C-alpha cells in the first residue's frame, strides 16, 4: 500500500500578499495605539516591511533580489530618478505654493483633513534642523523598506496573479500596479491621519519606476527625495524646525 505524504497548504499569491499587508497594517496600528508619540511605530513598520515577506520567500527559496532589492540596474535607476525628479520637482513646488496660499482661506473643518500645517505663510528657503539625519532616515528607514515591501514584494506577488496590463512609457501597468498604490495609501491610515491618503498619487510614480527598471532602487531614491522635498517646503513656507 502506497503511503501518501500530505502537501502543506500554501496561500495563493493574492492571499499571501493581502494577508501580509493586513498583518503589517495591524501591527503598525497596535504599535501606534500603544506607543504613539515615540519612534516605536516607525520601528515596527520598518522591521515588518523588511522581514514579513521573508516568511513566504523562504517557502520558495527566494531572496531580496527576486523582489527588486538589487543594484543590477543602478544606472537606469539613477537616470530615471534624475529625470522624474527634474520633471516632478518644479511642478510640485508650484502646486505646494498654490496650496499654501489657499490654505488660510479654507474652512477649518476642511483644512484639518487636508494637512497638519497651518499659520501664516512667509516663504523663505530653509532646511529643517538636523537635515543630514533626515536624509539617512528617509532613505534607509522609510523609503527603502517601504519600496521593498510595496513595490518590490507586494506588486510582484499581485502581478504573479494578474500579469495582464497595458504598456505605458515602457512599463506594463495592470491590476497589480493599481491595487498596490491603493494599499500603499490605505496603509498610511494606520496612524489615523486622513490627509495621508494623498500618497496614492506619488505611489503611481513609484510603481511605474519599479516596472520600468525591474528594481526598487530608483523608486526608493525618488520616494526619499519626495519626503525630503516636502519637509523642506513645509519649513520654508510655514516655518518651524
Residue pairs with C-beta under 8 A, 6 or more apart in sequence:
10 16
10 59
11 19
11 56
12 161
13 157
13 158
13 160
13 161
14 157
14 158
14 161
16 56
16 157
17 153
17 154
17 157
17 158
17 161
18 183
20 52
20 53
20 55
20 56
20 153
20 154
21 154
21 183
21 187
23 48
23 52
24 45
24 48
24 49
24 52
24 149
24 187
25 186
25 187
25 190
27 44
27 45
27 48
28 41
28 44
28 45
28 48
28 187
28 190
28 191
29 190
30 44
31 40
31 41
31 43
31 44
31 45
32 41
32 190
32 191
32 192
34 40
35 41
36 191
41 190
41 191
42 141
42 142
45 145
45 146
45 190
46 141
46 142
46 145
48 149
49 145
49 146
49 148
49 149
49 150
50 145
50 148
50 149
52 149
53 67
53 148
53 149
53 153
57 63
57 66
57 67
57 153
64 70
64 148
64 152
65 72
67 148
67 152
67 153
67 156
67 216
68 147
68 148
68 151
68 152
68 156
68 210
68 214
68 215
68 216
68 217
69 144
69 148
69 152
69 215
69 216
69 217
70 215
70 217
71 77
71 215
71 217
72 214
72 215
73 213
73 214
73 215
73 217
74 215
74 217
76 212
76 213
76 218
77 209
77 213
77 215
77 217
77 218
77 221
78 218
78 221
80 209
80 212
80 213
80 218
81 209
81 218
81 221
81 222
81 225
84 205
84 209
84 222
85 222
85 225
88 205
88 226
89 229
92 226
92 229
93 233
96 230
96 233
96 237
97 123
97 237
99 115
100 117
100 121
100 123
100 237
100 238
101 121
103 111
103 114
103 115
103 117
103 118
103 121
104 120
104 121
106 114
111 118
113 194
113 195
114 195
115 195
116 193
116 195
117 234
117 237
117 238
118 238
119 238
119 239
121 237
121 238
122 237
122 239
123 236
123 237
124 236
125 232
125 236
126 232
126 235
126 236
127 232
127 235
128 134
128 231
128 232
128 235
128 240
128 241
129 241
134 228
134 231
135 224
135 228
138 224
138 227
138 228
139 220
139 221
139 224
142 223
142 224
142 227
143 220
143 221
143 223
143 224
143 227
144 216
144 220
144 224
146 184
146 223
147 206
147 210
147 216
147 219
147 220
147 223
148 216
148 220
150 180
150 183
150 184
150 187
150 203
150 206
151 180
151 206
151 207
151 209
151 210
151 216
151 219
152 210
152 216
154 180
154 183
155 176
155 177
155 180
155 207
155 210
155 211
156 176
158 175
158 176
158 179
158 180
159 174
159 176
159 177
161 176
162 174
162 175
162 176
163 174
164 174
164 175
165 172
165 173
165 174
165 175
165 176
165 177
166 172
166 173
166 174
167 173
168 208
169 208
169 212
170 212
171 208
171 209
171 211
171 212
172 211
173 207
173 208
173 211
177 204
177 207
177 208
177 211
180 203
180 207
181 200
181 203
181 204
181 207
182 200
184 199
184 200
184 203
184 206
185 196
185 197
185 198
185 199
185 200
185 203
186 197
188 196
188 197
188 199
189 196
189 197
202 223
202 226
205 219
205 222
206 219
206 222
206 223
207 219
209 218
209 219
209 222
210 216
210 218
210 219
212 218
234 240
235 241
